[in-house]
Amino acid sequence: MGASDTELAKLRAAKKAFDIVANLKPAIIGVGTGSTVDRFVELIPASSDADVFSNAIFVCASLYTMYRIKELGYTVAIPSTIDRIDVYVDGADEVDGELNMVKGGGGASTLEKVLTYASLKRIYIVDYTKLVPRLCYRHPIPIEVLPEALSIVYRKLTELNLNPVIRRGCGGKHGFVVSDTRGVIVDIKPTNVTDFRKLERTLKMIPGVVEVGLFIDLADTVIVGYPDRVEILHKSPSNTVYEPFKYY
């Protein structure tokens, strides 16, 4: 399967999420960031259901997404003005068999987690390549760090054998990657970690760590796009989902 298959898979996942959200007719819609979320945003003005969103307020996890939706003519609000979101749509870098996720490849995991926490229904859209047997399988875990605490946090992450790397910009961005919330992004690649809940707690106890890109027990629904189909995965009471996942 090539790049065109992946793009088709993203579009299928985005279309299914769009249909679900349009049917809900939410008043406040949270939107994350990433390439699959971009496909979701592109569907809004192109759909016959676009009028469903004409009176909706969009709350976005990144400045980029906010401006994209604003340019389409829809109403946007900054997160600080909203205390409840009806439905939230976002992507993920990795999804394991319990629907736990690694997020933050786009550097927006702090606001993404804030909006997730405030949402009544949380939908994540991914293509099939994002399914993994365990977290941190392909992608590092992003951590947002206060700039003033960068050296201190980096030293502690090194002592914990988490292999930290300060993320640097590519293309037109020179220097460190800084999030919309003004934190520096540090990527870690832990080895031999099986309890990611414990890891998240440990990381968040370090002064200067703003947020961690581990999303544990935060997904209600994960929509997985394939080139020829869509699968909808739901969190079950026993923390298990449809099996088996096929890993790519």
Number of C-alpha atoms within 10 A of each C-alpha: 7 6 8 10 16 18 17 17 24 28 26 27 30 31 22 19 23 21 12 13 20 16 11 12 16 19 15 22 23 28 28 28 26 22 16 24 24 19 18 22 19 16 16 21 16 9 13 9 16 13 12 17 20 14 13 16 19 24 25 27 25 24 14 14 20 21 14 15 20 14 10 12 11 18 17 18 15 14 19 7 8 13 10 16 24 17 23 26 27 29 30 28 24 29 28 19 20 20 26 23 28 27 28 30 19 17 26 25 30 24 20 25 21 13 27 26 16 18 20 12 19 21 25 27 27 29 28 25 17 22 23 21 15 17 23 22 18 13 17 24 26 29 29 26 27 20 15 11 15 19 13 13 21 20 12 15 19 13 11 13 13 18 16 23 16 18 18 14 12 10 5 6 10 9 11 15 19 21 20 16 17 12 25 26 31 27 22 22 17 19 11 5 13 11 9 17 13 10 14 17 11 11 19 14 10 15 12 19 21 18 21 25 25 24 23 14 13 18 21 15 18 25 24 25 29 21 18 9 11 19 16 17 21 18 19 12 7 7 12 13 17 13 8 7 13 10 11 10
